[in-house]
């Protein structure tokens, strides 16, 4: 998506930055690890293919992606600049040694019952709603950053951003749909994480954030963890407390000027 291409998100526990071309080589090194490919159900790709993916993901209207990084040091003026206000310097705040993994959201029409696909808001307003869903995934590729709460902070911070910018996210996504769907009000029905049933750490992570299991283990050995009513309630804002996300949530300029030097 284009919506987040110039936005970095910072808390005391995590830094999220847009997935850029200068991240690709490290991302490719991560994906050369067979255990990571198995955990993420990914195919092995060439470096050229990874560069193509990065470019296509930026243009894709149904995919929102951030690279997860270690949190900024608040007194580190190398990672921040006042030239454009508060900013994160690309290649500095997200240097290779600070990259941890990625977090993604994939949007699609909601596959609910026919009655729920589109309905009137009320008898007077006659405003039609069309429901959509989003699948979330999180990868903490750097082993030294696992089991310290950074993955949970990343998901909580990411979804807090999504909830704040939901209208813009859905508007960009709706630009890829036909006119008939665009005439009704888009609503994010739920957010779903599909997790290998043996991945207890990920299951606990999403449970702690208010996700609930839906159904049983499927043919592929996965279970679905669901946060229902994501776009119709402020419950996520209550769930994403500073104790989970970290203090000092900020949306900062992602400054690429250092990359151009």
C-alpha positions in Angstrom: 0.0 0.0 0.0 1.0 3.6 -0.6 -0.7 4.8 2.6 2.3 4.1 4.8 5.2 4.6 2.4 6.4 7.7 4.3 5.4 6.8 7.8 7.5 5.2 10.6 5.9 4.2 13.9 7.8 4.4 17.1 7.1 3.3 20.7 9.5 2.6 23.6 9.2 -1.2 22.6 9.3 -1.3 18.8 10.0 0.6 15.6 8.0 -0.1 12.4 9.2 1.3 9.1 7.9 0.9 5.5 9.4 -2.1 3.6 11.9 -0.4 1.2 14.4 -1.7 -1.4 17.4 -1.3 1.0 15.8 -3.9 3.3 15.6 -6.6 0.7 19.0 -8.1 1.0 18.5 -8.7 4.8 15.0 -10.0 4.2 16.3 -12.4 1.6 18.9 -13.7 4.1 16.2 -14.3 6.5 14.2 -16.3 3.9 17.1 -18.4 3.0 16.6 -20.1 6.4 14.5 -23.3 5.8 12.9 -23.0 9.3 11.7 -19.5 8.6 10.2 -20.5 5.3 8.5 -23.4 6.9 7.1 -21.3 9.7 5.8 -18.6 7.3 4.7 -21.1 4.6 6.9 -19.4 2.1 8.7 -20.5 -1.0 12.4 -20.0 -1.6 12.9 -17.1 -3.9 15.9 -15.5 -5.7 17.2 -12.1 -4.6 15.8 -10.6 -7.9 12.4 -12.1 -7.0 12.5 -10.6 -3.6 13.2 -7.1 -5.1 10.2 -7.6 -7.4 8.1 -8.6 -4.4 9.1 -5.5 -2.5 8.1 -3.2 -5.4 4.8 -5.0 -6.0 3.9 -5.0 -2.3 4.3 -1.2 -2.3 1.9 -0.9 -5.2 -0.6 -3.5 -4.0 -3.8 -2.1 -2.6 -4.7 -5.1 -0.6 -1.4 -5.5 1.4 0.0 -3.3 4.2 3.5 -4.1 5.3 6.0 -2.8 7.8 9.5 -4.0 8.7 9.8 -4.6 12.5 12.9 -3.0 14.1 14.4 -2.7 17.5 13.1 0.5 19.3 14.8 3.8 18.8 17.1 5.1 21.5 15.3 8.2 22.6 18.5 10.2 23.0 20.1 9.0 19.8 20.1 12.1 17.5 21.5 9.9 14.7 18.2 8.1 14.4 16.2 11.2 14.4 16.4 14.6 12.7 14.7 18.0 13.0 15.0 18.9 9.3 11.5 17.8 8.6 10.2 17.6 12.2 10.5 14.4 14.1 11.7 11.7 11.7 13.4 8.4 11.4 16.4 8.3 9.1 16.1 5.4 6.6 19.2 3.2 6.8 20.0 4.4 10.3 17.1 3.8 12.6 16.4 0.7 10.6 20.0 -0.4 9.9 20.5 -4.1 9.2 21.5 -4.8 12.8 18.3 -3.3 14.0 16.0 -5.2 11.6 13.9 -7.9 13.4 11.2 -9.1 11.1 8.0 -8.0 9.4 4.3 -7.6 10.0 1.6 -7.7 7.3 -2.1 -7.2 6.7 -3.9 -8.7 3.7 -7.4 -7.4 2.9 -10.2 -9.4 1.1 -14.0 -9.5 1.0 -15.5 -11.1 4.1 -16.6 -14.6 3.5 -19.6 -14.6 5.9 -23.2 -15.7 5.4 -25.1 -14.1 2.6 -27.2 -12.0 4.9 -24.1 -10.5 6.5 -22.3 -9.6 3.3 -24.3 -6.4 2.8 -26.9 -5.0 5.0 -28.7 -1.7 5.8 -27.4 0.4 8.7 -30.9 1.2 9.7 -34.4 1.6 8.2 -34.1 5.4 7.8 -30.6 5.9 6.5 -30.7 3.1 4.0 -26.9 3.0 4.1 -25.5 -0.3 2.7 -22.5 -1.9 4.3 -20.1 -4.2 2.6 -17.9 -6.2 5.0 -14.2 -7.0 4.5 -11.7 -9.0 6.5 -8.0 -8.8 7.0 -5.4 -11.5 7.6 -2.4 -10.6 9.8 0.9 -12.3 10.1 4.0 -11.5 12.1 7.6 -12.8 11.6 10.4 -12.3 14.2 13.3 -13.5 12.1 16.1 -12.5 14.4 16.3 -15.1 17.2 17.7 -12.7 19.8 14.5 -10.7 19.7 12.2 -13.6 20.3 10.4 -14.2 23.6 11.0 -10.7 24.9 7.6 -9.2 24.1 8.7 -7.5 20.9 6.4 -9.5 18.6 3.4 -8.7 20.8 4.4 -5.0 20.8 4.8 -5.1 17.1 1.3 -6.6 16.4 -0.4 -4.3 19.0 1.3 -1.2 17.5 0.6 -2.2 14.0 -3.1 -2.8 14.6 -3.4 0.4 16.6 -2.1 2.2 13.4 -4.5 0.2 11.3 -7.5 1.2 13.5 -6.4 4.9 13.4 -6.1 4.9 9.6 -8.8 2.4 8.8 -10.8 4.8 6.6 -7.8 5.5 4.4 -6.7 1.9 4.3 -10.2 0.8 3.1 -10.4 3.7 0.7 -7.1 2.6 -1.0 -8.2 -1.0 -1.0 -11.7 -0.1 -2.5 -9.9 1.6 -5.4 -9.1 -1.9 -6.6 -12.7 -3.1 -6.5 -15.6 -2.7 -8.9 -18.0 0.2 -8.8 -20.8 -1.8 -7.3 -18.8 -2.6 -4.1 -17.6 1.0 -3.9 -21.1 2.5 -3.5 -21.7 0.9 -0.1 -19.9 1.7 3.2 -16.9 -0.5 3.7 -16.5 -2.1 7.1 -13.7 -4.2 8.5 -15.5 -7.1 10.0 -12.6 -8.9 11.6 -8.9 -9.5 11.7 -7.7 -13.1 11.4 -4.3 -14.8 12.2 -3.8 -18.2 10.7 -1.3 -20.1 12.9 0.3 -23.5 12.9 -1.5 -25.4 15.7 1.9 -26.4 17.1 3.1 -22.8 17.3 2.2 -22.2 20.9 4.1 -19.0 21.2 2.1 -17.3 18.4 -1.2 -18.6 19.8 -0.4 -17.1 23.2 0.6 -13.8 21.6 -2.7 -13.4 19.8 -4.7 -14.6 22.8 -3.1 -12.0 24.9 -4.2 -9.3 22.4 -7.9 -10.4 22.6 -8.0 -12.8 19.6 -10.2 -15.9 20.0 -9.9 -19.3 18.3 -12.5 -19.9 15.6 -13.1 -23.5 14.6 -10.7 -26.4 14.8 -7.4 -27.3 13.3 -7.7 -27.4 9.5 -6.3 -29.7 6.9 -3.1 -27.7 6.7 -2.6 -28.0 10.5 -3.6 -24.3 11.1 -6.0 -22.7 13.5 -7.6 -19.3 13.1 -7.4 -16.7 15.8 -9.9 -13.9 15.2 -10.5 -10.4 16.6 -14.2 -9.8 15.7 -15.8 -6.5 15.0 -12.5 -4.8 14.5 -13.8 -1.9 12.4 -17.0 -1.4 14.4 -15.7 -1.0 17.9 -13.1 0.9 19.9 -12.2 -2.3 21.8 -8.9 -2.5 20.0 -7.8 0.9 21.4 -8.6 -0.4 24.9 -6.7 -3.7 24.3 -3.6 -1.9 22.9 -2.4 -0.3 26.1 1.0 1.3 26.5 2.0 -1.7 28.7 1.8 -3.8 25.5 2.7 -1.4 22.7 5.2 0.6 24.7 5.0 4.3 25.7 5.2 7.3 23.5 3.4 6.1 20.4 4.4 8.4 17.5 3.9 8.4 13.7 7.0 10.0 12.3 8.3 11.0 8.9 10.4 8.3 7.2 13.2 10.3 5.9 15.1 8.7 3.0 17.6 11.6 2.4 20.5 9.7 4.0 20.0 6.9 1.4 20.4 9.5 -1.4 23.8 10.8 -0.2 
